[in-house]
Amino acid sequence: MFESIAYAADAVEGASQVNPLVQFMPIILMFVIFYFLLIRPQQKKKKELQTMIIQLKKGDKVVTTGGILGTVSSLQDDYVVLAVGGSETKMEILKSAIAGLRQ
C-alpha cells in the first residue's frame, strides 16, 4: 500500500517540473511585442524630430511645444529666434521646444 503512495508522489513531483524557459515565454513575448509597438516607434519619431531641428533654416514656419506659431528669423547653437504674429514680435525659443514644422 505504501509503495503505491510513493509511486503517486513521484509522479506528482515529476509532472510539476516544467522547463523555466517555457514558464517565462509569455512574459518574454509580451516584452518583445511592447518593444515593437511602443518603444521602437517612439525612438523613430524622436530621431525624425532631431533631424528636422538640425535642418531648420531661416523662413521655416514652426510650432513649439507650448503651441506658439512662428517663422524662424535666425538660428543660434541652442536656440531659434522666431517672428511671431502680425507685428513680427521676436521670441527666442530653445530648439528642444520646437514640436514640428507647419504648412
C-alpha distances in whole Angstrom, upper triangle without the diagonal:
4,5,5,7,9,10,11,13,15,16,17,19,20,22,23,26,29,32,34,37,36,35,39,40,41,43,45,46,47,49,51,52,53,55,57,58,59,60,61,64,65,65,67,69,70,71,74,75,76,78,80,81,82,84,86,89,92,93,89,88,85,83,81,78,80,81,85,87,89,91,91,94,93,90,89,86,84,86,88,91,91,94,92,94,98,99,98,96,95,91,89,85,83,82,78,79,80,78,79,82,84,86
4,5,5,6,9,10,11,12,14,15,17,18,20,21,23,27,30,32,35,34,33,37,39,40,41,43,44,46,47,49,50,51,53,55,56,57,57,59,62,63,63,65,67,68,69,72,73,74,75,78,78,79,82,83,87,90,91,87,86,83,81,79,76,78,79,83,85,87,89,88,92,91,88,87,84,81,83,85,89,88,91,90,92,96,97,96,94,92,89,87,83,80,79,76,77,78,76,77,81,82,84
4,5,5,6,9,10,11,12,14,15,17,18,20,22,25,28,30,33,32,32,36,37,39,40,42,43,45,46,48,49,50,52,54,55,56,56,58,61,62,62,64,66,67,68,70,72,72,74,76,77,78,80,82,86,89,90,86,85,82,80,79,75,78,79,82,84,87,88,88,91,90,87,86,83,81,83,85,88,88,91,90,92,95,97,95,94,92,88,86,83,80,79,75,76,77,75,77,80,81,83
4,5,5,6,9,10,11,12,14,15,17,19,21,24,27,29,32,31,30,34,35,37,38,40,41,43,45,46,47,48,50,52,53,54,55,56,59,60,61,63,65,65,67,69,70,71,73,75,76,77,79,81,85,88,88,84,83,80,78,77,74,76,77,81,82,85,86,86,89,88,85,85,82,80,81,83,86,86,89,88,90,93,95,93,92,90,87,85,81,78,77,74,75,76,73,75,78,79,81
4,5,5,6,9,10,11,12,14,15,17,19,22,26,28,31,29,29,32,34,35,36,38,39,41,43,44,45,47,49,50,51,52,53,55,57,58,59,61,63,63,65,67,68,69,71,73,74,75,77,79,83,86,86,82,81,78,76,74,71,73,75,78,80,82,84,84,87,86,83,82,80,77,79,81,84,84,87,86,87,91,93,91,89,88,84,82,79,76,75,71,72,73,71,73,76,77,80
4,5,5,6,9,10,11,12,14,16,17,21,24,26,29,28,27,31,33,34,35,37,38,40,42,43,44,46,48,49,50,51,52,53,56,57,57,60,62,62,63,66,67,68,70,72,73,74,76,78,81,84,85,81,81,77,75,74,70,73,74,78,79,82,83,83,86,85,82,81,78,76,78,80,83,83,86,85,87,90,92,90,89,87,83,81,78,75,74,70,71,72,70,72,75,77,79
4,5,5,6,9,10,11,12,14,16,19,22,25,28,26,26,30,31,33,34,36,37,39,40,42,43,44,46,48,49,50,51,52,55,56,56,58,60,61,62,64,66,67,68,70,72,72,75,77,80,83,84,80,79,76,74,73,70,72,74,77,78,81,82,82,85,84,81,80,77,75,77,79,82,82,85,84,86,90,91,89,88,86,83,81,77,74,73,69,71,72,69,71,74,75,77
4,5,5,6,9,10,11,13,15,18,21,24,26,25,24,28,29,30,32,34,35,36,38,40,41,42,44,46,47,48,49,50,53,54,55,56,59,59,60,63,64,65,67,69,70,71,73,75,79,82,82,78,77,74,72,71,67,70,71,74,76,79,80,80,83,82,79,79,76,73,75,77,80,80,83,82,84,87,89,87,86,84,81,79,75,72,71,68,69,69,67,69,72,73,75
4,5,5,6,9,10,11,13,16,20,22,25,24,23,26,28,29,30,32,34,35,37,38,40,41,43,45,45,46,47,49,51,52,53,55,57,57,59,61,62,63,65,67,68,69,71,73,77,80,80,77,76,72,70,69,66,68,69,73,74,77,78,78,81,80,77,76,74,71,73,75,78,78,81,80,82,85,87,85,84,82,79,77,73,70,69,65,67,68,65,67,70,72,74
4,5,5,6,9,10,11,15,18,20,23,22,22,25,27,28,30,31,33,34,36,37,39,40,42,43,44,46,46,47,50,51,52,54,56,56,57,60,61,62,64,66,67,68,70,72,76,79,79,76,75,72,70,68,65,68,69,72,74,76,78,77,80,79,76,75,72,70,72,74,78,78,81,80,82,85,87,85,83,82,78,76,72,69,68,65,66,67,65,66,69,71,73
4,6,5,6,9,10,13,17,19,22,20,20,24,25,26,28,30,31,32,34,35,37,38,40,42,43,44,45,46,49,50,50,52,54,55,56,58,60,61,62,64,66,67,69,71,74,77,78,74,73,70,68,67,64,66,68,71,72,75,76,76,79,78,75,75,72,70,71,73,76,76,79,78,80,84,85,84,82,80,77,75,71,69,67,64,65,66,63,65,68,69,71
4,5,5,6,9,12,16,18,20,19,18,22,23,24,26,28,29,30,32,34,35,36,38,40,41,42,42,44,47,48,48,50,52,53,54,57,58,59,60,62,64,65,67,68,72,75,76,72,71,68,66,64,61,63,65,68,70,72,74,74,77,76,73,72,70,67,69,71,74,74,77,76,78,81,83,81,80,78,74,73,69,66,65,61,62,63,61,62,65,67,69
4,6,5,7,10,14,15,19,18,17,20,22,24,25,26,28,29,31,32,34,35,37,39,40,41,41,43,45,46,47,49,51,52,53,55,57,57,59,61,62,63,65,67,71,74,74,71,70,67,65,63,60,62,64,67,69,71,73,72,75,74,71,70,68,65,67,69,72,72,75,75,77,80,82,80,78,76,73,71,67,64,63,60,61,62,60,61,64,66,68
4,6,6,9,12,14,17,16,16,19,21,23,24,25,27,29,30,31,33,34,36,37,39,40,40,42,44,46,46,48,50,51,52,54,56,56,58,60,61,62,64,66,70,73,74,70,69,66,64,63,60,62,64,67,69,71,72,72,75,74,71,70,67,65,67,69,72,72,75,74,76,80,82,80,78,76,73,71,67,64,63,59,61,61,59,61,64,66,68
4,6,8,11,14,16,14,14,18,19,20,22,24,25,26,28,29,31,32,34,35,36,38,39,40,42,44,44,46,48,49,50,52,54,55,56,58,60,61,63,64,68,71,72,68,67,64,62,61,58,60,62,65,66,69,70,70,73,72,69,69,66,64,66,67,71,70,73,72,74,78,79,78,76,75,71,69,66,63,61,58,59,60,57,59,62,63,65
4,6,10,11,14,13,12,15,17,18,20,21,23,24,26,27,29,30,32,34,35,36,36,38,40,41,42,44,46,47,48,50,52,52,54,56,57,58,60,62,66,69,70,66,65,62,60,58,55,58,59,62,64,66,68,67,71,70,67,66,63,61,63,65,68,68,71,70,72,75,77,75,74,72,68,66,63,60,59,55,56,57,55,56,59,61,63
4,7,9,12,11,11,14,16,18,19,20,22,23,25,26,28,29,31,32,34,35,35,36,39,40,40,43,45,45,46,49,50,51,52,55,56,57,59,61,64,68,68,65,64,61,59,58,54,57,59,62,63,65,67,66,69,68,65,64,61,59,61,63,67,67,70,69,71,74,76,74,73,71,67,65,62,59,57,54,55,56,54,55,58,60,62
4,6,9,7,7,11,12,14,16,17,18,20,21,23,24,26,27,29,30,31,32,33,36,37,37,39,41,42,43,45,47,48,49,51,53,53,55,57,61,64,65,61,61,58,56,55,52,54,56,59,60,62,64,63,66,65,62,62,59,57,58,60,64,64,67,66,68,71,73,71,70,68,65,62,59,56,54,51,52,53,51,52,55,57,59
4,5,5,7,9,10,13,14,14,16,19,20,20,22,24,25,27,28,30,30,31,34,35,35,37,39,40,40,43,45,45,46,49,50,51,53,55,59,62,63,59,58,55,54,53,50,53,54,57,58,60,61,61,64,63,60,59,56,54,56,58,61,61,65,64,66,70,71,69,68,66,62,60,57,54,52,49,50,51,49,50,53,55,57
4,5,5,6,9,11,12,12,14,16,17,18,20,22,22,24,26,27,27,28,31,32,32,34,37,37,38,40,42,42,44,46,47,48,50,52,56,59,60,56,56,53,51,50,47,49,51,54,55,57,59,58,61,60,57,56,53,51,53,55,58,58,62,61,63,67,68,66,65,63,59,57,53,50,49,45,47,48,46,47,50,52,55
4,5,5,6,10,10,9,12,14,14,15,18,19,20,21,23,25,24,25,28,29,29,31,34,34,35,37,39,40,41,43,45,45,47,49,53,56,57,54,53,50,49,47,45,48,49,52,53,55,56,55,59,57,54,54,51,49,51,53,56,56,59,59,61,64,66,64,63,61,57,55,51,48,47,43,45,45,43,45,48,50,52
4,6,5,8,10,10,11,14,15,16,17,19,20,22,23,25,25,26,29,30,30,32,35,35,36,38,40,41,42,44,46,47,48,51,54,58,58,54,54,51,49,48,45,48,49,53,54,56,57,56,60,59,56,55,53,50,52,54,57,57,60,59,62,65,67,65,63,62,58,56,53,50,48,45,46,46,44,45,48,50,52
4,6,7,8,10,11,13,14,16,17,19,20,22,23,24,25,26,29,30,30,32,34,35,36,39,40,41,42,44,46,47,49,51,54,57,58,54,53,50,48,47,44,47,48,51,53,55,56,56,59,58,55,55,52,50,52,53,57,56,59,59,61,64,66,64,62,61,57,55,52,49,47,44,45,46,43,45,48,50,52
4,6,5,6,9,10,11,12,14,15,17,19,20,21,21,23,25,26,27,29,31,31,33,35,36,37,39,41,42,43,45,47,51,54,54,51,50,47,45,44,41,44,45,48,49,52,53,52,56,55,52,51,48,46,48,50,53,53,56,55,57,61,62,60,59,57,54,52,48,45,44,40,41,42,40,41,44,46,49
4,5,5,6,9,10,11,12,14,15,17,18,20,20,21,24,25,26,27,30,30,31,33,35,36,37,40,41,42,44,46,49,53,53,49,49,46,44,43,40,43,44,47,49,51,52,51,55,54,51,50,48,46,47,49,52,52,55,54,56,60,62,59,58,57,53,51,48,45,43,40,41,41,39,40,43,45,47
4,5,5,6,9,10,10,12,14,16,16,18,19,20,22,24,25,26,28,29,31,33,34,35,37,39,40,41,43,45,48,51,52,48,47,44,42,41,38,41,42,45,46,49,50,50,53,53,50,50,47,45,46,48,51,51,53,52,54,58,60,58,57,55,52,50,46,44,42,39,40,40,37,38,41,43,45
4,5,5,6,9,10,10,12,15,15,16,17,18,21,22,23,25,26,27,29,31,32,33,35,37,38,39,41,43,46,49,50,46,45,42,40,39,36,39,40,43,44,47,48,48,51,50,47,47,45,42,44,45,48,48,51,50,52,56,57,55,54,52,49,47,44,41,39,36,37,37,35,36,40,41,44
4,5,5,6,9,10,11,13,14,15,15,16,19,20,21,23,25,26,27,29,31,31,33,35,36,37,39,41,45,48,48,45,44,41,39,38,36,39,40,43,44,46,47,46,50,49,46,45,43,41,42,44,47,47,50,50,52,55,57,55,54,52,48,46,43,40,38,35,36,37,34,35,38,41,43
4,5,5,6,9,10,11,12,14,15,16,18,20,20,22,24,25,26,28,30,31,32,34,36,37,38,40,44,47,47,44,43,40,38,38,35,38,39,42,43,45,46,46,49,48,46,46,43,41,43,44,47,47,50,49,51,54,56,54,53,51,48,46,43,40,38,35,36,36,33,34,37,39,41
4,5,5,6,9,10,10,12,13,14,16,18,19,21,22,23,25,27,28,29,31,33,34,35,37,39,42,45,46,42,41,38,36,35,32,35,36,39,40,43,44,44,47,47,44,44,42,39,41,42,45,44,47,46,48,52,53,51,50,49,46,44,40,38,36,33,34,34,31,32,35,37,39
4,5,5,6,9,10,10,10,12,15,15,16,18,20,21,22,24,26,27,28,30,31,33,35,36,40,43,44,40,39,36,34,33,30,33,35,38,39,41,42,42,45,44,41,41,39,36,38,39,42,42,45,45,47,50,52,50,49,47,43,42,38,35,33,30,31,32,29,30,34,36,38
4,5,5,6,9,10,10,11,13,15,15,17,19,20,21,23,25,26,27,29,31,32,33,35,39,42,43,39,38,36,34,33,31,34,35,38,39,41,42,41,44,44,41,41,38,36,38,39,42,42,45,44,47,50,52,49,49,47,44,42,38,35,33,30,32,31,29,30,33,35,37
4,5,5,6,8,10,10,12,14,15,16,18,20,21,22,24,26,27,28,30,32,33,35,38,41,41,38,37,34,33,32,30,33,33,36,37,39,40,40,44,43,40,41,39,36,38,39,42,41,44,43,45,48,50,48,47,46,43,41,37,35,33,30,31,30,28,28,31,33,35
4,6,5,6,7,9,11,12,13,15,16,18,19,21,22,24,25,27,28,30,31,33,37,39,40,36,35,32,30,29,27,30,30,33,35,37,38,38,41,41,38,38,36,34,35,36,39,38,41,40,42,46,48,46,45,43,40,38,34,32,30,27,28,28,25,26,29,31,33
4,6,6,5,6,9,10,10,12,14,15,16,18,20,21,23,24,26,27,29,31,34,37,38,34,34,31,29,28,26,29,30,33,34,36,37,36,39,39,36,36,33,31,33,34,37,37,40,39,42,45,47,44,44,42,39,37,33,30,28,25,26,26,24,25,28,30,32
4,6,6,5,7,10,11,11,13,15,16,17,19,21,22,23,25,27,28,30,33,36,37,33,32,30,29,28,26,29,30,33,33,35,36,35,39,38,36,36,34,32,33,34,37,37,39,39,41,44,46,44,43,42,39,37,33,31,28,26,27,26,24,24,27,29,30
4,6,7,7,9,11,12,13,15,17,17,19,21,22,23,25,27,28,29,33,36,36,32,31,28,27,27,24,27,28,31,31,33,34,34,38,38,35,36,34,32,33,33,36,36,38,37,39,42,44,42,42,40,38,36,32,30,28,25,26,25,22,23,25,27,29
4,6,6,6,9,10,11,13,15,16,17,19,21,22,23,25,26,28,31,34,34,30,29,26,25,24,21,24,25,28,29,31,32,32,36,35,33,33,31,29,30,31,34,33,36,35,37,40,42,40,39,38,35,33,29,27,25,22,23,22,20,21,24,25,28
4,6,5,6,9,10,11,12,14,16,17,19,20,21,23,25,26,30,33,33,30,29,26,24,23,21,24,25,28,29,31,32,31,35,34,31,31,29,27,28,29,32,32,35,35,37,40,42,40,39,37,34,32,28,25,23,20,22,21,19,20,23,26,28
4,5,5,6,9,10,11,12,14,15,17,19,20,21,23,25,28,32,32,28,28,25,24,24,22,26,26,29,29,31,31,31,34,33,30,31,29,27,28,29,32,32,35,35,37,40,42,39,39,37,34,32,28,26,23,21,22,22,19,20,22,25,27
4,5,5,6,9,10,11,12,14,15,17,18,20,21,23,26,29,29,26,25,23,22,21,20,23,23,26,26,28,29,28,32,31,29,30,28,26,27,27,30,30,32,32,34,37,39,37,36,35,32,30,27,24,22,19,20,19,17,17,19,22,24
4,5,5,6,9,10,11,12,14,15,17,19,20,21,25,28,28,24,24,21,19,19,17,20,21,23,24,26,27,26,30,29,27,27,25,23,24,25,28,27,30,30,32,35,37,35,34,32,29,27,24,21,19,16,17,17,14,15,18,21,23
4,5,5,6,9,10,11,12,14,15,17,19,20,24,27,28,24,24,21,21,20,18,22,23,25,25,26,27,26,29,28,25,26,23,22,23,24,27,27,30,30,33,36,38,35,34,32,29,27,24,21,18,16,17,17,15,16,19,22,24
4,5,5,6,9,10,11,12,14,16,17,19,22,26,26,22,23,20,20,20,19,22,23,24,24,25,26,25,28,27,25,25,24,22,23,24,27,27,30,30,32,35,37,34,34,32,29,27,24,22,19,16,18,17,15,15,17,20,22
4,5,5,6,9,10,11,12,14,15,17,20,23,23,20,19,17,16,16,15,19,19,21,21,22,23,22,26,25,23,24,22,20,21,21,24,24,26,26,29,32,34,31,31,29,26,25,21,19,16,14,15,14,11,11,14,16,19
4,5,5,6,9,10,11,12,14,16,19,22,23,20,19,16,16,15,14,18,18,20,21,21,22,21,24,23,21,21,19,17,18,19,22,22,25,25,28,31,33,30,29,27,24,22,19,16,13,11,13,12,10,11,14,17,20
4,5,5,6,9,10,11,12,15,18,22,23,19,20,17,18,17,17,20,21,22,22,23,22,21,24,23,20,21,19,17,19,19,23,23,26,27,30,33,34,31,31,28,26,23,20,17,14,13,15,14,13,12,15,18,21
4,5,5,6,9,10,11,12,16,19,20,16,17,15,15,16,16,20,20,21,20,20,20,19,22,22,19,20,19,18,18,18,22,21,24,25,27,30,32,29,29,27,24,23,19,17,14,13,15,13,11,10,12,15,17
4,5,5,6,9,10,11,14,17,18,14,15,12,12,12,12,16,16,17,17,17,17,16,20,19,17,18,17,15,15,15,18,18,21,21,24,27,29,26,25,23,21,19,16,14,11,9,11,9,8,7,10,13,16
4,5,5,6,9,10,14,17,18,15,16,14,14,14,14,18,18,19,19,19,18,16,19,18,15,15,14,13,14,14,18,18,22,23,26,29,30,27,26,23,21,19,15,13,9,9,11,10,10,10,12,16,19
4,5,5,6,9,12,16,17,14,16,14,16,16,17,20,20,21,20,19,18,16,19,18,15,16,15,14,15,15,19,19,22,23,26,29,30,27,27,24,22,20,17,15,12,12,14,12,12,11,12,16,18
4,5,5,6,10,13,14,11,12,11,12,13,15,18,18,17,16,16,15,13,16,16,14,15,15,14,14,13,16,16,19,20,23,25,27,24,24,21,20,18,15,14,10,11,13,10,10,8,8,12,14
4,5,5,9,12,13,11,12,10,12,11,13,16,16,16,15,14,14,11,14,13,11,12,11,10,10,10,13,14,17,18,21,24,25,22,22,19,17,15,12,11,7,8,10,8,9,8,9,13,16
4,6,9,12,14,12,14,13,15,15,17,20,20,19,19,17,16,13,15,13,10,11,10,10,11,11,15,16,19,21,24,27,27,24,24,21,19,17,14,13,9,11,13,11,13,12,12,16,18
4,6,10,12,10,13,12,15,16,18,21,21,20,18,16,14,12,14,13,11,13,13,13,13,12,15,16,18,20,23,25,26,23,23,21,20,18,16,15,11,13,15,12,14,12,11,14,16
4,7,9,7,9,9,12,13,16,18,18,16,15,13,11,8,11,10,8,11,12,12,11,9,12,12,14,17,20,22,23,19,20,17,16,15,13,13,10,12,13,10,12,10,9,12,14
4,6,6,9,11,14,15,19,20,20,18,16,13,10,7,9,8,7,11,13,14,12,10,11,11,13,16,19,20,21,18,18,16,16,15,14,15,12,15,16,13,15,13,11,13,15
4,6,9,11,14,16,19,21,20,17,15,11,8,5,5,6,7,11,14,15,13,9,9,9,10,14,16,17,18,14,16,13,14,14,14,15,13,17,17,14,17,15,12,14,15
4,6,9,13,15,19,20,18,16,13,9,6,5,6,9,10,14,17,18,15,11,11,9,9,12,14,15,16,13,15,13,14,15,15,17,15,18,17,15,16,14,11,12,12
4,6,10,13,16,18,16,14,11,8,6,5,8,10,11,15,17,17,14,11,11,10,10,12,14,16,18,14,16,14,15,15,14,15,13,16,15,12,13,10,7,8,9
4,7,10,14,15,13,11,7,6,4,6,10,12,13,16,18,18,15,12,12,9,9,10,12,14,16,13,14,14,14,14,13,15,13,15,14,11,11,9,6,6,7
4,7,10,11,10,8,6,6,6,7,11,13,13,16,17,16,13,10,11,9,10,10,12,15,17,14,15,14,13,13,11,12,11,12,10,7,8,6,4,5,8
4,7,8,6,6,5,7,9,10,14,15,15,17,19,17,14,12,13,10,12,11,13,16,18,16,15,14,13,13,11,12,11,12,9,6,6,6,6,6,10
4,5,5,5,7,8,11,11,15,15,15,16,17,14,12,11,12,10,12,11,14,17,19,17,15,14,11,11,8,9,9,9,5,4,5,7,9,10,14
4,5,7,10,12,15,15,18,19,18,19,19,16,14,14,15,14,16,15,17,21,22,20,18,17,14,14,10,10,10,9,5,6,5,9,11,13,16
4,6,9,12,15,16,18,20,19,20,21,17,15,15,15,13,15,13,15,19,20,18,16,16,13,13,10,11,13,11,8,9,9,12,14,14,18
4,6,10,13,15,18,19,19,21,22,19,17,15,15,13,14,12,13,16,18,17,16,16,13,14,12,14,14,14,10,9,9,10,12,11,15
4,6,10,12,14,16,17,19,20,18,15,13,12,10,10,8,9,13,15,13,12,12,10,12,10,12,13,14,10,9,10,11,12,11,14
4,7,10,13,15,16,19,21,19,15,13,12,9,9,7,8,11,13,12,12,12,11,13,11,14,14,15,12,10,10,10,9,8,11
4,7,9,12,13,16,18,17,14,10,9,5,5,5,7,10,12,9,9,9,9,11,10,13,13,15,12,10,12,11,10,9,11
4,6,9,11,14,17,17,13,10,8,5,5,7,9,11,12,9,10,9,10,11,11,14,13,16,14,12,13,12,10,10,11
4,6,7,11,14,14,10,7,6,5,6,9,12,14,15,11,12,9,10,10,10,12,11,14,13,11,13,12,10,12,13
4,7,10,14,14,11,8,5,5,6,10,13,14,14,10,10,8,9,10,11,13,13,17,16,14,17,16,14,15,17
4,7,10,12,9,6,5,7,9,13,16,18,17,13,13,10,10,9,11,12,12,15,15,14,17,17,15,17,19
4,7,8,7,5,6,9,12,15,19,21,20,16,16,12,12,10,10,10,9,13,14,13,16,16,15,18,20
4,6,5,6,8,11,15,17,21,23,22,19,18,14,13,10,10,9,9,12,14,14,17,18,18,20,23
4,6,8,11,14,18,20,24,26,26,22,21,17,15,12,11,9,9,11,14,14,17,18,19,22,25
4,7,10,13,17,19,23,26,25,22,20,16,14,10,9,6,6,8,10,11,15,16,17,21,24
4,7,10,13,15,19,22,21,18,16,13,10,6,5,4,5,8,9,10,13,15,16,18,21
4,6,10,12,16,18,18,15,13,10,8,6,5,6,6,10,10,9,13,13,13,16,18
4,7,9,13,16,15,11,10,6,5,4,6,9,10,13,12,11,15,15,15,16,19
4,6,10,12,12,9,8,5,5,6,7,10,11,14,12,11,14,13,13,13,16
4,7,9,9,5,5,5,7,9,11,14,15,17,15,14,16,16,14,14,16
4,7,7,5,5,6,7,10,11,15,16,18,15,14,16,15,14,13,15
4,6,6,6,9,11,14,15,18,19,21,18,17,18,18,16,14,16
4,5,8,11,13,17,18,22,22,25,22,20,21,21,19,17,17
4,6,9,12,16,18,21,23,25,22,21,23,23,21,19,20
4,6,9,13,15,18,19,22,20,18,21,20,18,17,18
4,7,10,13,16,18,20,18,17,20,20,19,18,20
4,7,10,13,15,18,16,15,18,19,18,18,20
4,6,10,12,14,12,13,16,17,17,17,20
4,7,9,12,10,11,15,16,17,18,21
4,6,8,7,8,11,13,14,16,19
4,5,5,7,11,13,15,17,21
4,5,6,9,10,12,15,19
4,6,8,10,13,16,20
4,6,9,12,14,18
4,6,8,11,14
4,7,10,13
4,7,10
4,7
4
